Every structure is written in C-alpha cells, then in structure tokens.
C-alpha cells in the first residue's frame, strides 16, 4: 500500500526546449535542478530538433531571411518527439529563445503540432525565456498559441542580456553572427548574453515548484509570484509594437517573393538590412527619448501596460533578479 501511495504522489514534469547557443539549456538546467534532485518528481527533457538545422553562427543574409517566417509564425518541419504525445504531465516547462520578436521557429512548429495539442491541453505550463531584452510580443504570440490548444499558462520567467538595452544592440548580433560572445574593443562592447549569476539564480523557481507539489497546492498563476520572474521595461513596450508592425510589412513582401532561401529575396533583404540599421541607430533612440519625456503624462497607462505584460508571474519591486 505504501508503494502504491508513493507512485501516486510522484509528480511528472516535461521540459520542452530548443537552444542554439546552449545558454537557454543552461537556464533550463538550473531552473529544474531542484526538481531533478527531488525524489518525488520525475523530470523529462525533450529537445526540439528541426529537420533542417538552423546554423550557428548565422550567415548574415540567412539570419535576416528567417524573420518573415518568424513574425508570421510559419512552422518549419521538426522531427517527431521522442516521448509519447499521449502522456500526461503535472507541469510542462517550455524554454524558448526570441527570434525577431517571436518564439524561435522550432518552438513555433512544436506549438502548432498535434503533439503539442495532446501534451498541453488542460495542462499547467511555465514559459522560460532567455533573450536580448525584447520579449513582450513573443510572449503575446506564445499566449495565443497556448490558449488555442487549451493549455493553462501559470508562470513566465524571463532572463535578459546583462549588456543592457543599448549595448546589446551591438553585442547580441555580433554573437549571433560570429559565435563569439565577446567582449570586444577592449570592453567597449560588453560580453553578450545572460549573466551567469542570473542563470544560477533560476533554481529559485524550481524550489518554489517543488514546495507547491509537496503541499498539494494547485499550480495556478500565483506559482512564481514574488520571485522577480519578469521585469517589464516600459520604454520598450511601444518600440516592440512598432518594430513588429515593421517586421510584418517587410515580411509580407519577402514571403510574396518566394520561400526562405529564394534568390528573389536577397536584394530586398539587403535593402532591409540598411533600413533596419538606420532605424535602430536613429529613429528608435529618438522615439524612446520622446516617450521618456512624455512619461509623466502617460504614467497611469504605462503602469497598466507593465502590469499586463508582467502577468501571470508579476513583478517584484526593487532588484528584479532576486527575491
């Protein structure tokens, strides 16, 4: 009888992940370490595998050529999962990168698959994101896909690059295109990526989940509350929306010219790259300055937006990276 009770009390957690650089895999490892070490929790890791692997580091035009499919959530083919799609789990963690303000394409492909519909329906889900700093629109897309298959989003944890919003504009693309995280130019451009300290601190989320499992409390939207799981930068809310509109406009044109890799796309991609650099170095900083000056007039609306985008985890006042 005791053995039967032990089996019934065992909690099952599935971690769906995809990482090109290994950074997100490290974050997922630290996030789940308390779960893996718990004798009453069984953790399964499932790495998504595209049929045609994406390169890393990325060739420049190949990198840009991915954005139309990213922004329109066009799924590439991925290999079948190694797990049984009919299995049931007490919690699913989806660890994903942000590509062009959207979930990375292999994750988008999984979310639109029959396997995801079977695995995630009526199941608590936590999303774990590691990115430069612009993740709001990607998470909005993820929320929609989760809702479409009947999953229950109970938490979101976001790790952002330590370089900061401005310097990461240079550090992160250089890392993606070269494979070298830096630093560069004597430290003028800092090392790209999430700090080791922030990755190490992810185990606080796993500890909370273990505690919730053992107390038999429900996995609801209070799960990661008070842990500083997300920080919403109000300066980037409208910038992300503006950039997303631009991606959709250019993406629509590029999709009309042909599939990914089409030679007809390349001249437009070159023109777009010039436009994008100009936008990032001129219009975007000016726009952010205007928003900062107008902040006293829009304080209430900004507070409402920050609250909305921080859900379901919420934000902790003070240092967002620690409880």
Secondary structure as UniProt FT lines:
FT   HELIX           2..9
FT   STRAND          11..17
FT   HELIX           23..37
FT   TURN            39..40
FT   STRAND          41..47
FT   HELIX           60..65
FT   HELIX           67..71
FT   TURN            72..73
FT   TURN            85..86
FT   STRAND          91..99
FT   TURN            100..101
FT   STRAND          102..103
FT   HELIX           105..111
FT   HELIX           114..120
FT   TURN            121..122
FT   STRAND          124..131
FT   HELIX           136..148
FT   TURN            149..150
FT   STRAND          152..160
FT   TURN            162..163
FT   TURN            165..167
FT   HELIX           168..178
FT   HELIX           185..187
FT   HELIX           196..200
FT   TURN            201..202
FT   HELIX           203..215
FT   TURN            221..226
FT   HELIX           234..236
FT   HELIX           237..257
FT   TURN            260..261
FT   HELIX           263..278
FT   HELIX           279..283
FT   HELIX           284..294
FT   HELIX           295..297
FT   HELIX           299..310
FT   TURN            311..313
FT   TURN            320..321
//
